[in-house]
Amino acid sequence: MGIGGLYAIAATDGFADTLARGLWQEAGEDPMVLVRMSVLLPTRRAVRTLRDSFLRLGNGRPMLLPSLRPVGDIDDDEGAFGGLDGAAAAGDLPPAVPGLRRQLLLTQLVQRFLDRKDGGAAIHAAGVDHAALLAGELARFLDQVHTEQVSYEGLAGLARERYAAHWQEVLEFLSIATEFWPAMLAEEGAMEAPLRHAALVDRLAALWAASPPEDPVIVAGSTGSIPATARLMGAVLDLPRGSVVLPGLDREADAATWNAIEGDSGHAQHNLALLLRRLGKTREDVQHWPAAGARSTRAARARLIQEVLRPAETTEAWRRLAETDQDLLTLGTEGLSVLSCPSHHEEAETIALLLRAALEDQTRTAALVTPDRVLARRVKAALRRWEVEVDDSAGQPLAATLPMTFWLATADMAAEACAPVPLLAALKHPLAAGGMTQPRFRRRVRTLERTVLRGPRPAPGPDGLLAAAGVAFAGDELNDMRAWIERLAEPVEAFSALLRSDGISLIDLLSAHNALAETLAATDEECGDKRLWAGEAGEDAANFLAELAESARDFPAIEGRDYLSLLEALLAGRVHRPRYGAHPRLAILGPLEGRLQQYDLMILGGLNEGTWPPDPGADPWMSRPMRAEFGLPAPERRIGLSAHDFQMAASAPEVVLTRAERVEGAPTVASRWWLRLETVLRALKLTDKVRLSVADYPYWQQALDMPRKVEPVKPPTPRPPLVARPRRFSVTEIETWVRDPYAIYAKRILGLRALDPLDADPGAADRGTMIHRALELFTEEFPRDIPPGAVRRLIEIGRAEFAREMAHPSVQAFWWPRFERIAEWFVATEQGRRAGLAEIWTEKKGNVTVRGLGDPVDLNCEADRIERLADGGFAIIDFKTGTPPTESQVTAGYSPQLPLEALILSMGGFEGVPEGAVEALEYWRLSGGDPAGERKGIKTAVETLVSEAEDGLLNLIRTFDDPETPYRSRPAPDYAPRYSDYEHLARVKEWSAGGEPD
């Protein structure tokens, strides 16, 4: 075997595939030779990538692979610092502290510090969950310090007097890392993972120096951004059969450009330049990897990307590009396309269409490379249109997986004492079965929802549900529902009791929570644990909870109410990555994966500033001058690493760059690389060329959801048979019949009723009912004279009526003060009128039969108030807590309630009220505002209104007794009801915008 030394694989070659091909060739295609090699890669995902490359190289046949180990890199979010355990003699090195255990230990230190300092202007935590989040941020700071191997002595040496007061408080907070954390780690018998990694590197280097391995050792794919990794690369280069393979090193830049790159931390090649300096090497020492592709194949593309990423101080060279580099004019944009989309949605849908089109060629592969996780999820969802499931290398948040959403939903249900919304979130979860078959359980849940949970909230806990069920059900149905609720009540109550505790161990909470979740997940045939923890997502969730239980063994008692928020804080950043079931020729990659592999089509999505490259953001612990003084690298180094990822991915055979001009409705700024590319293309006069090949895709994307023919929907015209048409109406339904016949059709003929909202606050109807009832009881108590203290008595009656709703803040803050003003106005009005009244009836029911040409129609009502005047005539009063109808609406017949009640009275339809002529019709508006009440009488002669109402009613009956008469929706738009439960069923907003004639 001849490999050994420093190599590079060009950005235009797929790194992982080229590396695998070179190793296979160097092994003489002998598996027994290949297996003796050791390959050290940046991350665990890089290990998986190279393993897949070998699989493709062998056409899927079984193959003995080299020893593949991750060594950790600055971009790795998996903490892959344990890859050297088997390669180096760990000896007496303590194990690395597990991540979750570390966060809980730091949480304790944060809590103790803040308790001792009693908070502060710069740092504070409202509870253990906030302390856990602070501990997570502190852990990331510690990782930076240990990874860069910066001494804590520099922290103590920062001149605090030079910084603002809040920075001084932050520095005091960071004393946790120097004073308390090392002692706690020593008690644990553990050490920080980056420090352990550095120690293993040094031991391994010493071991290799003393006894060099006989077999080849290769470090590949790393830019050496971690000092320990750079030292490891140096140690490998010192081996007789050691090789370092760099990704995408630019060996063609002139000396002036390379010098500028070394000083530009945001450049793609900056970290490689620093690495070469650390290794004591120059670009001339770097060889081409033996299996690299033909360098001329995409040399022009590589040159174009190099120009795009040129250091700022040398960009004057763009002026001469068209004269000095003719290859760029002819070949530079070959296979390169640029696509700017109006919004995030269009970008995701267009990318999905590009990926789907790639599948038409049975041999073609395609991938989306993006750091934008929202865009990745949108594309993943859009591909399901064609039943294509694509692998997303970044996975999904563990908290969003099926088992963990169920786990969190059951915790929320118990914490909220079975409030309707969290209760249904848990009971309607796909994993919920409650010891039954799932179809039966779901029917039971729907019944509970309709009869108990819709409307005002029941009393807290399972006892509240049982009490509400006792009202809603009867007989065998009640016994069945009670038995079902009681089966679930025991684990719910046990867990809820712990959540109400002021001091409870996290282990006890997890145990009780697990009992509840597994009980609710069980079916009649399968245990809950088998359903809850099944599959890859269930395994990851179970591992997280097992690690949490182990890590929390000595965690101090917490308040039960903090449990759910603490759990969510600890879940932050946890990821589940499915291993199987994705499409073999498509992928969604993060930028790091895009650096190491190439597909036939590479789509680089989300090229907006702040996304790619990412916004370095503000360091919560140190300002830029403080970081520099302490010895930490500038945040722009991340931009340089991101630029290197972009350079590698943009050098694939076919590349499409995409961005969204608006995200979440806000305008975006194109990525700096996008803007630089536009500048270079303008200099070369190639701007239009990179848009032609993908110009049609936005139109195809729009056409996907565009119907072939847009035909506006017509207003509904249902014509039910006469036998189905109702023959009994209330006077308020007559008004609905006139204004919106379709609502009568939906309610009375189809039998549709609007469901009450979940956990409903009292609405306007509830307010009107309580006010009406209070006035009714007051009038019954004082039917003639109004005594002194009547206002106080009416308020007492009102308080009793309002009592059941007084717990709602809106009732107490808004409704009750208004009622008090209504009471004062009502009593004052009554005192001025009672002398002219002979008798009063309240909430009186009436009923008459109206005969038309067909079958008779029953007309009924419940009058708010009927008064017999001193002269023998009658007055009918309707109380309105909202806006009463206008005189014109009454006279036009669109608000016939009071005239029809007068008709019923004139026909002797009110039991206990003598037949007579009505002399006055009034609306009393009881708003409680200013004024609190207002009397609005109808000025038109009552006799005329009654006659017209009767004629209108008979005409309405005759009209709808014709089987050809449809129940139209809103036949007179100007008089349509302000609100209707059935408006959406009639699709009013669709046809009313189409100009359909009335």
Secondary structure, DSSP 8 states (H G I E B T S, - for coil): ----EEEEE-TTS-HHHHHHHHHHHHTTT-HHHHTT-EEEESSHHHHHHHHHHHHHHTTT------EEEE---TT-SS----TTTTTS--TT---B--HHHHHHHHHHHHHHHHHHHT--SS---SSHHHHHHHHHHHHHHHHHHHHHT--THHHHTS-GGGS-HHHHHHHHHTHIIIIIHHHHHHHHT-B-HHHHHHHHHHHHHHHHHHS--SS-EEEES----SHHHHHHHHHHHTSTTEEEEEES----S-HHHHHHHHT-TTSTTHHHHHHHHHHT--GGG-EE-TT---TTSSHHHHHHHHHHT--GGGGGGGGGHHHH-HHHHHHTTTTEEEEEESSHHHHHHHHHHHHHHHTTSTT--EEEE-S-HHHHHHHHHHHGGGT---EETT-EEGGGSHHHHHHHHHHHHHHTTT-HHHHHHHHTSTT--TTS-HHHHHHHHHHHIIIIIBSS--SSHHHHHHHHHHHH--HHHHHHHHHHHHHHHHHHHHHHHHHT-SSB-HHHHHHHHHHHHHHHH--SSS-HHHHHT-HHHHHHHHHHHHHHHHHTTT---B-GGGHHHHHHHHHTT-EE---SSS-TTEEEE-HHHHHH---SEEEE---BTBBTTB-----SS--HHHHHHHT---THHHHHHHHHHHHHHTTSSEEEEEEESEETTEE--B-HHHHHHHHHHHHHT-TTHHHHTTTTHHHHHHHHT--S-------------GGGS--EEEHHHHHHHHH-HHHHIIIIIS-------BT----HHHHHHHHHHHHHHHHHHSSS---TTHHHHHHHHHHHHHGGGTTSHHIIIIIHHHHHHHHHHHHHHHHHHGGGEEEEEEEEEEEEEE--SSS-EEEEEEEEEEEEETTS-EEEEEEESS----HHHHHTTSS-HHHHHHHHHHTT-BTTS----EEEEEEEEE-SSSSSEEEEE--S-HHHHHHHHHHHHHHHHHHHTSTT----S-SSGGG--S--TTTTTTTHHHHGGGT---
